[in-house]
């Protein structure tokens, strides 16, 4: 026999890959009543916003880094004009990218998230999940989140200001010194 071990491994991997692909194709069909419950959960949950949420963090970080880089390096009027342009660019990026990520999510949800929900939840559990997602108490709580976050944030800031502000000022000074040293020829 002249078949080498690597060739046998390759054949084995190909067979495993084909078996895995076929396993996904031959998954048990979801009963229509259960699929309707899965679809309702997906509608209430809005997972298609996940892509937009994933973009917001790096865009916000980029804007914040730009703001930090301009601080102390540019005259206030130039800094403000540059930041207005940067914020405008970031908003335009989000406006352009959001439909792309939403379209991708809409395409992938039926083949990724929906099967997971159908597989891991019973019809009764899906009904309970829908009740939670539709709950007026949940909606009231979510409506209060911004107020609660603001109130807590203000309280923490007031409570820690005497300790944190000097430390924050020291950090800013250290960063400023490092930046000046890095840009000074």
SVG drawing of the C-alpha trace seen along z (x, -y; Angstrom):
<svg xmlns="http://www.w3.org/2000/svg" viewBox="-48 -79 62 81">
<polyline fill="none" stroke="black" stroke-width="0.4" points="0.0,0.0 1.5,-3.3 -1.0,-5.7 0.9,-7.9 -0.3,-8.8 -0.9,-12.4 -3.1,-11.5 -5.1,-9.2 -5.4,-12.0 -6.6,-14.3 -9.2,-11.8 -10.4,-11.4 -10.7,-15.1 -12.6,-15.4 -15.0,-12.6 -15.5,-14.3 -16.2,-17.6 -18.7,-16.0 -20.4,-14.2 -20.6,-17.4 -22.1,-19.2 -24.6,-16.4 -25.5,-16.4 -26.6,-20.0 -28.7,-19.3 -30.5,-16.3 -31.4,-18.1 -34.9,-17.2 -37.4,-19.6 -38.9,-22.0 -42.7,-21.7 -44.6,-24.7 -46.0,-25.7 -42.5,-25.7 -41.0,-27.6 -43.7,-30.2 -42.6,-30.6 -38.9,-30.8 -39.8,-33.5 -41.7,-35.5 -38.8,-35.3 -36.5,-36.6 -38.9,-39.4 -39.1,-40.5 -35.4,-40.2 -34.1,-42.0 -30.8,-40.2 -30.2,-42.0 -29.0,-45.0 -26.0,-43.0 -23.9,-44.0 -24.6,-47.7 -23.8,-47.3 -20.5,-45.6 -19.6,-48.6 -20.4,-51.3 -17.7,-50.4 -14.7,-50.6 -16.2,-53.7 -16.6,-55.4 -13.1,-54.4 -11.7,-55.9 -13.5,-59.2 -12.3,-59.2 -8.7,-58.5 -8.9,-61.3 -10.2,-63.7 -7.3,-62.7 -4.7,-63.1 -6.0,-66.6 -6.2,-67.7 -3.3,-70.1 -1.9,-69.6 -4.2,-71.8 -5.6,-75.3 -9.1,-75.1 -10.8,-76.3 -8.9,-73.8 -9.5,-71.0 -13.2,-71.7 -13.4,-71.8 -11.5,-68.6 -13.6,-66.9 -16.8,-68.0 -15.5,-66.5 -14.4,-63.3 -17.8,-62.9 -19.5,-63.5 -17.3,-60.9 -18.1,-58.4 -21.8,-59.1 -21.6,-58.6 -19.7,-55.4 -22.4,-54.1 -25.1,-55.1 -23.3,-53.3 -22.3,-50.2 -25.5,-49.6 -27.6,-48.4 -24.7,-46.0 -24.5,-44.5 -28.3,-44.3 -28.5,-42.6 -25.9,-40.1 -27.6,-39.4 -31.0,-39.0 -29.4,-36.5 -27.6,-34.5 -30.2,-34.5 -32.4,-31.8 -29.5,-29.5 -27.6,-30.2 -29.8,-31.6 -33.2,-30.2 -31.9,-26.5 -30.2,-27.0 -33.5,-28.3 -35.5,-25.5 -33.0,-22.9 -32.4,-24.1 -35.9,-25.3 -39.1,-23.4 -42.3,-25.0 -43.3,-25.7 -39.9,-27.4 -40.3,-29.5 -43.7,-30.6 -42.2,-31.6 -39.4,-33.5 -42.0,-35.3 -43.9,-36.2 -40.7,-37.7 -39.8,-39.6 -43.4,-41.0 -43.7,-41.7 -44.8,-45.3 -42.6,-45.0 -39.5,-44.3 -40.4,-47.3 -40.8,-49.5 -37.5,-48.4 -35.7,-49.0 -37.3,-52.4 -35.8,-53.2 -32.3,-52.0 -31.0,-55.3 -32.3,-57.2 -30.9,-54.5 -27.5,-54.5 -27.4,-58.3 -28.4,-58.5 -25.9,-55.8 -23.1,-57.4 -23.7,-60.8 -23.7,-59.2 -20.5,-57.3 -18.9,-60.4 -19.9,-62.5 -18.8,-59.8 -15.4,-59.1 -14.6,-62.6 -12.2,-63.5 -10.1,-60.3 -10.5,-59.7 -10.1,-63.3 -6.5,-63.8 -5.6,-60.3 -7.3,-61.0 -5.5,-64.4 -2.2,-62.6 -2.9,-60.1 -3.7,-62.8 -0.5,-64.6 1.6,-61.4 -0.1,-60.7 0.5,-64.3 4.2,-64.1 4.5,-60.8 2.7,-62.2 4.9,-65.4 8.0,-63.3 6.9,-61.1 6.1,-64.0 9.0,-66.2 11.9,-65.7"/>
</svg>
